[in-house]
Amino acid sequence: MKISIKNPAPLGENLTKWGDYHFGLLLKRRLEQLGVDVVQHFYPEWDIEDGEDAVLVLRGKRRYKPDRKCFNLLWNISHPATLSPAECEDYDLVYVASERHRSMLCSKTSTPLRTLRQCTEPEVFKHPDLAITEDDRNRRSIVFVANSRFVRRDMIRWISDMGIKPVIIGRHWNKLGYGNLVQQDFIENSKIPELYMRSRLSLNDHWGDMRHFGIINNRIFDCLACGTPVLSDHFPELENVCGSSLLYAYDETSLLRSLEYFSFFYKDLLEQTRLTWEKISHDYTFEARARTIISDIENAGSLRDEKTTSSYASDMTCDGKVIDDTRAAIYKAKSSLKNRPLRVLHLNPTAEIGYILSGDADLDYTSAGQGNGPWHVNLESNIAALPEKSYDIVLSECHQENSAQMHCVVHDLSTNVTARSLKPSGFSFLI
């Protein structure tokens, strides 16, 4: 059996800094250990044919258009809001990383859907072979390994407001006022397991779209495998998988309660973390994922029979002129910039426009909306999460089916966000 992995990490000097690169590498190694011949193609060199029996697309930011020469699988591991039912129709099998996402898509596509959550590699991420008491003595500091993505992430904002100073490893925190917490802006992937094994607590959060679709990020499983307690934001699927072994923060009050438990019952927390990983580890490793993928490819015939013959209408309902106008506006803004991606903030996004913008390699794309929804940033009634004067474009959508009151809300949000976050030389438009 030969499998070609289409990896969304882009070729270039920063290739090895992409999480998708390391994800694909670990999956490739496990597939090969199980006897599979594997080649991996990085974006944009996805059109290479290597005589493969199956193509596995790691669906993050980039979309791939498969041909029908072999068995085609898609595994959506991030950017779930940009995966459309129409895209699913191009595949023989689609893996999504949560039960919630599967249930949201299953009635909209004829393609078989399977839940395949993220995972970790226990030969790389492993807890110290120490008794709890000694493990307690050896661990230091609260860490957060994450880039800001130019957003004041709630977890850091809340914990900093309490006077606690976590160690941040990541980029783009200076302009948000947290530069004093940054120990280094990058850490080699090979050094992350050691960092977790000597940390007392790892902070964790999810982008709003990941939380909305119930997708657990791989940091959770990496930390659990290292025996490192985690303080995370909360959503039902995360608690269903990890239970009470994690500390959760819904807001400042719950964060304070979790930190109190962390301070007074740390040895219990270490024990709970180890027990949870022992309980779930068999199902959250790259070996387990590789075995599932191989089994499904071996059963390609029955999976193709499972694909229904019903016709599914396109999920694109947006006016074609609106899409054309959006593309024209983006092109105009691109032409005024050189040598860097265009930074776009998309408010109240529809799936149609989101598909177009998020898949553009020349855009640094962020979506936002009020309340929980399929966007990156939940603004609620507070736009302070967004940086000042940072975006080249602020694009706001106001949908025809919205009430007059909602039109006013969107208009006010667009006005306030534009005043705060659009660069003086930037473009703002409402569609």
N, C-alpha and C positions, 0 to 999 in steps of 0.2 A: 504494500500500500504506500502511495506517495501523496503527501499533503503539501499544498502551497498555502502559507500564511500570509495574508495581506495585512501588513502592520501600518497603522496610521502615523507612526513616528516619522518625521520628514528627514530625508538624507541631508547631511551637512555636518558642520563642526559641532552642533549641539545635539546630534542624534542620541548619544548615550545619556543625555540629561532628561530625556523623556521617559516617563513611567511606562508608557506603552512599549518602549524598546525592551525594558527589562521584563515586563510581563510576557512579551512574545518569546524572549530568550528562554525563560524558565519553562514555558509551555512546550517549546520546541525540544528542549532537553528531555522532558518527561515522555513526550511522544516517541522520541528516538530510543529511549531506554526500553520502550514497549515494542520495539521492532519496526517502527514506521520511518520511512524515508521522508525527511522534511526539508523544504526550502522556505526561506522567508524573504519576502519582497517589501521594501520600505517605500513609503510615499515619496515621490510620485511614480516610481517605477513599478506600477501595478499591472502593466499590460504584458509582462513577460510570461511566456508559457514554458513550462518545464516538464511536460508530459505527466502532470499530476492526475491522480484519480479524483481528488477533491480539493476544493478551495475553501479555506476558512478565513473569513473577513473579521478582523478585530475592529468592531465598529465603535470608534470614538468620534472624533471631530470630522473625519473624512468619510465620504460615501464612495462606494465602488459599484460599478455596473457589471454584473457577471454575464458571461456567455452561458450557453446551455450545453457545452461540450462535456462537462463533468458534473459531479455532485457539488452543490454550492451551499455552504453554511455561513450564517452570520451570527456573531456573538456580540451583542450590544453591551459594552462594559462602561460606557459613560455617554454624556450628552443624550440622554434618553428622549428628551422632548423633540429632537430632530429626526427620530426614527418614525417614518410614516408607514401606515398600512400598505400604501402603494409600493414602497421600497421592499417591504417584506414579501410582496408577491413575486419578486425577482429571484427568490431563494427556494431551495428545497426544504430547508429547516432553519428556523431562527431561534437562537438562545437569547433570552432576556434575563437580566440579573436580579429579578425579584418576582415574587408571586403577584404582587399588585400590578406590576407592569404587564405581566402575562394576561391577567384577567381583563385589563383595559384594552388589550389588542385582540384578544382571541375571537371576538365576534366581528372583527373588521378585516380579517384576512383569511384566505383559504390555506395559507401556509401553516404547517404544524409548528407549534410554539412549545418550547421547553424552558423551564426555569433553571438557570445555571448561574449561581451567584459567583462573586469574586472569591479569591482564595489566596493562599500563601504557600511558601516553600519551606517546610519544617527542617530541611537540611541546612537552610540558610538562617531562618528565623527560629531560634530555639532558646528555651529558658535556661538559666544557669543551673548546673547540677549541684544545687546547694540546699541546705535545710532552710526553712522559712526564716528562722531567726538570723542566720547569716546573710541570706538574701536581703533582708530588711536593712542590715548594717551597711551593705555594699551599695545600695541605691541612693542616688543623689538627684535633686532638681526635678522641676516640672518642665517638660519639653513640648514644643509644638513645631513639627517639621512641615512647613507649608509656605507657599508664596502667598502674598496678599491678594494677588490678582486685582490690585488697585481698589479693594473694598475693605471697609472697616468690619472685619468679621466679628460677629457677636461674641464669640467665645473669648477672644482677646480683649475686646472692649469691656466686657463685664468683669473679667478677672483682673484686668489692670485697674479698673475703677475701685476695686476692693483693696488696692495697694499690694497685690501679689505680682511678682515679677517673674514670669516664666522665661525660659530660654527659647528664643525663636531661632530656627534655622530656615532661612528662606529669603526671597527677594521682594523688593518693592514695598517695604514697610516704612521707610524713612518719611515719605511725603504724607503718611497717615498718622504720624506722631509717635510711632512705636520703634523708631530706629535704635533707641537705647536698649531695647530688649534683644536685638539681633546679635547673636554670637558669631554667625557666619552666614553668608548668603547662599551657600551651596554645600552639600555633603555628598560624597561619592556613595552610590547605592550599596557598595560592598561594606561601607562603614555604618550603615543604618542599624543593622542587627545589634552591633556592639553598643551603640547609643541607647537603644531601647533596653538592653539587658542591664544597663547601669542607671537607668532613669527611674525615679519613684512613681512618676505619673506621666502619661502622654495625653495631651489635649487632642480632641478630634472634633471635626464638624463636617457637614456635607453641604455642597451647593444646594440651593433651593430646589432645583429640578431633580436632583438625585433623591432628596428627601421626599419630594412630592410623589415620585414613582417608586419609593420604597427600596432604593438601591443602596446596599451597604458597601462602603469603600474598603479597599484592601488594607488600609492602615489598621483597621479594627483587627483583622485576622493576623497581620504581622505582629502587632503588639501582644495579642493573646498568646501567640506561639512563643513569644519571648517572656511570657509570664508577667508582662507589664500592665498594671492597672490602667484603665482608660476612662477619661471623663469626656463624654460625648453629648452632642445634641440628641434629640429623641424623635423616633417615629415608630409606629407599631411593629413593623417588620423587623427592625433592629432589636427590639425587646423580645420578639418571638424567637429569634435565633440565639441571642446572647443572655436573655433573662436578666436577673438582678445582679449579675457579676460585674456589669458596667455601672459607672456612676453617670447620672444623666443631668443635663441642665436644660430646662425649658425656658428659664428666665433667670434674673439675678437672684431671686429668692431660692429657687431650687438649686442653683449653683452653689450658694452659700451652704445649704444643707449637705450637699455632696462633698464639699471641701471639709466640712466638720467631720463627716464620717471618715474621709481620707486621713484626717489628722489623728483621730482618736482610735480608729480600728484598722490600722494599716496592715497588720499581720493577717487579720481576717480577710482583708481585701486581696492580699497576695494569694491566700489559699483559695478564695473563690475564683480568682482569675485562672489559676492552674487547673482547678476542677472543671471549669467550663471548657477550657481547651481540650482537656482529656475527653470530655463528653462529645464535642462536635468535630474534633480534628480529623476524624476519618473521612469526613465529607467535605472538607474545606482546604484541600491540598491540590497542587497542580497534577499530582499523579491521579487523583480521583477524577479531575476534569478531563485529563487525557484519556482515561479509560472510557468515560462517557462518550467522548467525541469519536473514538475508534469504533465503539459498539454501534453508534448511530450511522457511521459511514458503512459499516459492514451490513447494516439493515437498510441500505439506501432504497432498495426496491419497495419495501413495505412503507417507508416514509413517503415515497412519491405517490403510492396508492392512497395514503392518508390525506394528501393534499386534495382538497375538494375541487369539484369542477364548477362550483358556483361562481358567478361573476360578481366582482366587488367593484363598486363605483369608486372613482378616484376620490381621495380625501382632499383634493385641492378644490376649494370652493371660492377662493379669493378671485376678485375681478382681475382678468388678465392685464388690464390697463394699469391697475394699481401695482402689480408686480413689475411691469415694464417701467413705470415711473420710478419705482424704488431702485431698480437696477441703474437707471439713468442718473439718479441723484448720487448713488454710490460711486459710479464711474466718474462723475464730475469731481467729487471730492478726492478720489484717488489720484486724479490727474494733477492735483495741486501739491501732492506729497511725493517724496522720493526717499528710497532707502529705508523705509520703515512701514510696518503695517498700519492701516487706518484704524483708529480706535473708535468703535461704534457702541453706543448704548441704545438698546432697543426696549422701549417701554410698552407694556400691555401687549405682548407679542402674540400674533396668530401663528399657528404651525407653518402655514404656507410661506410667509415671509421669513420666519425663523429658519426653515430648511435652506433657503437661499443664502442668507447671511452667514449662518454658522458654518456652512461648508466652504466658504470662501477663504482660501489660504492667505489672502492678502489682507484679511481683516482680523483685528483683535476684538472679538465680539463678546459683549456682556448683555444679558437680558435682565429685566427687572419688572416687578409688578407689585400691586398692593395685596397683602395677604399671602397665604400659601398657594402656590401654583406652579406650572411648568416653566419656571424661569429661574435664573441663577440667584437673584437677590430679592429677598422679601423686604419691601420698603415700609410696609405697614403705614403709619402716618408720619414716619420719620425718614427723611432723605439724607440724614447725616452719615449713613453708611457709605454713601458715594463720595468720592474725592472731589475737590474743587478744581474747576477749570482744567479738566483732564481729557475730555472726549472731543474727537474731531466731528462726530455726528451724533445728534440725539434724534432718534426716529421714534415717533409715538403713533400707535395705532388706536383708532376709535372705530369700533365695529358698528355696522349698520343696525344690527339687532339690539344694540345697547339702548337703554332708556335715555330720555333727555337728562335725567339726573346723573346717569353714569357718564354721559358725554361731558357734563360739567366737571365731574371728578377727574376724568382723564385729561381734560384741558388744563385744569388747575395743577395736576401733577406734572404734566409736560412743561408748563410755564415755570414752576418752581425748580424742577430738576434742571431745565435748560439754563436758568439763571445761575444755578449753583455750579453745574458740572461741565457746561460747554465751554470750550476754548474760545477766546475772543475772535479767532479766525475761523471758527467752526461753522457747521451747517446744522440747522434744525428744521425738521419738517414733520407734519401731521398727515397721516393717511387714513 
